[in-house]
Structures are given as C-alpha cells and as structure tokens.
C-alpha cells in the first residue's frame, strides 16, 4: 500500500524523536512518503496532490485537529468518491477531538500501533462529514464541529493568544471563554444569529450556535463535553444553540454538557442539555445560520473570520477512515 504521511512539525505533543519512531514503524508496513507542512494550508495542498495523483492509497495525518481538517479538505477537493484515498490519523495536537471520537488512543505511539493493526486486519469505516458554505470562502469540510457566534469568538481569542506565543492548553481555552463571556454582555442578552431550517419557522436570537458532526464536541483534559450527545459520524448534523446566556442558565447548561453519558439499559437515547433558552436539533441535512452583523465563524477549531451567512450540509459516507 502506497501512503503519504503529512507531518505538522509544530504538533503540540510530538517531538522530533517521536516522529522518527512513528515513521520507522509505518515504513515497516507501508510504502511511505513523508512530507512536512511548511505553511498554513500546506497539509491541504499535499493531500489534494496525493488524491489527484491516483496512485496513493492512504494519507496519514500526524498532527492536531487543524492538520486533520486540512488533509480532509485536500482529499475531498473534488468531492467524495471511490478513488479518494483513505484517511488515517495519528494524534499530535493538544485535544485531538476527531481521533478520540473515532476511538483512537490519544497517545501517538499507541495510535500508530492501532493504525498498523487496523491495516493488517483491513479495518476501515465510512464516516459522514459536514460542509460549510459561505460567501467569500471556498466550501469547507469539517470533521467534528463548526460554529457561528460565541464559541467561534472564543476560538478567535485563543488564536490571538497563540500568535502572541501562548501555548495551546485547556486552561487557555477556559480563560478566554470566561473573558469572552464577560465582554460580550449585549450579545449574551440578545443574540444576533437566526437559524433557518427547511420546514421550520426561522429561529432568531441565538447567542451561541454549535454544529456537531460527532460527539463529544470537545474535551477538557480527559473529560468529554456533550452539547449534542446524539451526534454521530453515521448521521447528518446536530445543532445546539442558546438564545440567552444568563449567568445562572449558562452555569446550568455547562453542568449538563459536562455530565457523562452512558447507554441506558432500555436502549433509550441519552438526554441532551435542556432549558428555557436551549435549542437542539438532531440529524439535520441542510440549514443556514444568518447573523444580523458579521459574527465569528469557525470550523474544527480554526477561526475563519467574521461572516453574516453560513449554510451547512451533512454528507453521509463522505470519507473512508482506517480505524
């Protein structure tokens, strides 16, 4: 099997020595080419070239969720299809939501062992993805989440801190979320975002909107966060929103999304967050988020600037992943 390993040399949790060990292990079973990213978007360009080459069977992303997102967008530059190479992931970021949602170990060495075992036994699964479409940007695939409004604003703040030299940590995200909550008082009271869902009346006043392609949405350390516990790679998209972010109501919702979910004995699905100002939709194929004024927009933890209108589509069985 011919494979391309796309390496983000700035990956948070992998040293050069660890990368060398991983490359050696993968070369024992694969005809492997290795490419290190040199600029933002390079992983996308490398994966696109591999997909267009026609002889690459597998693209392995070694890095965090941003690297994985770029690789996915490169692989699907011309859309899904049988000729698109398979994807494999070796987690190297600070959170690695996509890899962990697939059930992979969070340690890169252990994940490499799991990948080699999956290749030996021919284990793979098709997964659904989300696609975000907005004026001024190319269509963007996402693997686990997108958002317009509050959560994207937090992502933007974190990226500013990282550009200033701060290390990406869970404490940094929590701190910036608290700062954003304090400074966005007016938007917390009357959100600018409207949800347009075919067959439903428009829902205005959303202060926070999280689109999920799988569950959990993210992790705080080893603790999963579940705004949409029913979201799955096997369904379309889930939407979680809050119309008014009061101190008491927001604290209550945070407790709900941090609670653990386990399958019930009677097979009933887990209950998601609820409350007067909470909005949830499950397994939605098409919808649009519209903001009265440009609002922060993110996909898979990558801040893409401010946008006034973003349309979303769930695409089932969009990509084959080695697991």
N, C-alpha and C positions, 0 to 999 in steps of 0.2 A: 504494500500500500504506500503510495506516494503522499507525503504530508508536508505541510508548511507550518512551522511554529512561529507565531508572531509574538515577539517578546517586548513588553514595555519595560525598558531598563530602569524606569523610575518607580516600578511597582513597589508598594509600601512594605510588603512583608517578605520579599525575596532578595537575598544577597547574590552577588556575582557567583560565589561558590555554590550556592544552592541551585542557581540556574544551570551551572555546568553539570551538576549531578543529574538534574532533570533531563537535560539534553542528551547526556550519555545514556540514560535509561530509555528514553524514547527511541534513540537510534538503534537500540538493540532489537526493536521490533518493527521499525518503520524506515522507509527510505525518506529521510528527513532533511528538509532545507530549513534554515533558521534565518529570520530577519528581525532586526531590532528597530523599533519605531524611533524616528528622528524628529517628528513634529506632530502637532495636533492634527488628527485626521489621517496620519500615515498608516495606522492599522487598517482603516477602511480601504485605502488605496491598495495596500498589499493584498487584502482579502479579495478585493474586486479583481485584481490582476490574476490571482490564483483561480478564481471562479471562471474567468474568461479564457484561461489557459487551456482548460479542457482535459488536462492530464492529472490534476491534483484531486485526490480522493477525500482528503481531510485537512481542515485548517484548525490548528490548536491555538487558542488564545491564552497566553500567560500574562496575567495582569488582573486589574480590578474590573469593576462593572463598566467603567468607561471604555476600557480596551475591548471588552466583550461586545459592547454596543457598536463600536466602530467596525469590528470584524463582521458582525451580523449585517450591518448596513452595506458593507462591501460585498459580502456573499450574495445579498439579495438586491444588488444594484439593478438587476434586470428582472426582479421578481422571483417568486418561488418556482421550483421545477425540479424534475428528477435529476437533471445534470448538475445541480448546485452541490458543491462538496459538503460533506458532513462537518459538523462543528463539534469540537471538544474544548473543554475549559480546564485550565489549571489555575486555581485562585491565587492571586498575588496582591490583592488590594487590602484595604482596611476593613471592608464589610463583606464583599463578595456575595451579594444577595442572590444573584442568578444561580451561581454554582451551588449555594446552600439550599436554595429552593428545589434544585434538581436532586438533592440528597447526597451531594458530593462532600467529602471531608473538607474542612476549611484549611487544613494544612497542605501546602503544595506538594510535599513529598508523598504524603498519604494519597492525595488526589491523583498523583501520577501513577501510583500503584493501582488505584481503582480504574484509571483510564486504560492501562495496559491489560488488566483483567477483562474489562469490557470489550476491548478489541479482540482478545483471544477467544472470547465466547460469543462474539458477534452481537453484543447488546447495544441497541440504539432505540430511540423513541422519537416519533414526530411530535413537535410542540407547536402550539399556537403562539402568535406574536401580535403585538399592537402596532398600528401605523398611525402616525400623527401627520396631518396635512395643514399647512398654514401659509399664507401669502408671504413671499419674500424668502422662504427657505425651501430646500428640497424636501420631499416626503421623508419622514424619519421613522424607521422601525424602532420599537423598544421591546425589551425582553421582560421587564417586570413592572415598570411604573412610568407614569407621566403626570404632570400637574400644571395647573394654571392658577396663580394666585399665591396664597400664603406659603405653602410648602416650597414652591419654586423660589419665592423670595428668600427663604432660609438657605436654600442651595446656593443662590447668588451671593449671599453674605459669606458663606463658607468658602466659596471660590475666591472671593476677595481676600480673605484671611490667608488662604493657601498661597496666593500670589505674593503676599507680603512675607512669606516664609514660615507660616504656621504649619505644623504637621496635621494631617487629617486624622482626627480621633473622634470617638463618640462624644467625648466631653466638649469638643469644639462644636459639634452639631447641636448639642443640647444648649450650650451657652448662646449660640447665635439664634436658636429658636426662641429663647427667652427674651433676648434683645429685640427680635423682630416683633414679638407679641406686644412688648411694651410700646414700641414706636409706631405700630400700625393701629392705633386706637380707633380711628374713624372707620377703616375698612373692616375691623372686627365687628363693629356695630351694624354696618350696612354694606354687605359685600357687593362688589361690582360685577360679579360673574353670573351669567344666565346659562342654564343647561337647556339645550334644545334637543329633545328626544323624539324621534318619529312616533306618532301615535299617542303622545302625551302632551299635556299643556306645558308651555315653557315655564321653567322654574327659575325665577330671578333671585338675587340677593345672596348668592353664595360667597362666603368669605374664603373658604378653603375647598378645593376640589382635588381629590386624588383618584387617578385612574390606575387600576391594578390589572396586570395580566397574570399574576400568580399570587400566592400567599405563602409566607408572610410578606408584608410590604417592605420591611427592612428589619434590621437587628440593632439592639442596643447591647453591645457586648455579645453575650450568648443568649440574650432574651429576645425572642421574636416579637414583632409588632404587627397586629392584625386589624387594620381598619376594614378589610374585606375578606373575612376568613374563608368564604366560598370560592374566591378567585382561583383559577386553575389554568395550567397550560393546555388543558383539554377543552376549555370553554372559551367564549368570547370575553369581553372586557367587563370589569366591575367598576362602579363609580361610588365613591364615598365623599360626601360633602357636609359642610356645616354652614348654616345661614346666619348664625350669630354666635360669636366666640366670647361669651361671658366668662368671668373667672371661674365661677362655680361649675357652669356647664362644661367648660373646656377641661377642667380637672376631672370631672366625672367621665368624660369621653376618653381621656388619657388612661384612666384606670381600666376602662372597658377594653381598649385596644391592646393593653399590656397583659391582659389575663390570658392564661393558657387555654388552648382548645384541644380537646381530645374527642375522638368519635364516641358517640353515645351508644349504649347497648342496644337501643331500639332502632338504630340506623338513622335517627333524625339528624339533620344538619346542625352544625353549631350556630348559635345565635350570635349575630354581629352586634356592633355598637347600636344603641338606640337612644332616643331622647327627643325633646320638642324641636330642637334645631338641627337634628341629624337627618341626612338624606342618604339613602343607599339604593343602588340598583345592581342586579346580578345578571351576568351573561348577556350583555348588550352588544349587538353587532355594529351599529352606527349611531353616533351622536356628535354634537358640536357644543363647545364652550365659547361663549361670547362675553367679552368684557366691555363695560362702558368706557373704560380708558385702558390703554395698554397695560397689561399685567405681566409679572414674571412667568416664564414658561420653562419647564424642564422635562427632559426625558432621561430615564435611568441615571438620575443624579447629575446630569450635565445641563447647566444653565444655558439657555439659548436666547436670552434677551427677553424683551417685553413684546407681547403680542396681543391683539384685540380679538382674534377669532382663530380657533383651532378645531379642526374636525378629526374625529377618531374612528378607526375601523378595527375590529378584531378579525384576524385572519387565521383560521384553524389550519393545523398541519403545515405551517409555513416553512419549517426547517427540521432537518433530522439531526439529532444530538446523540453523541456517544455517551452512554451512562452505564 
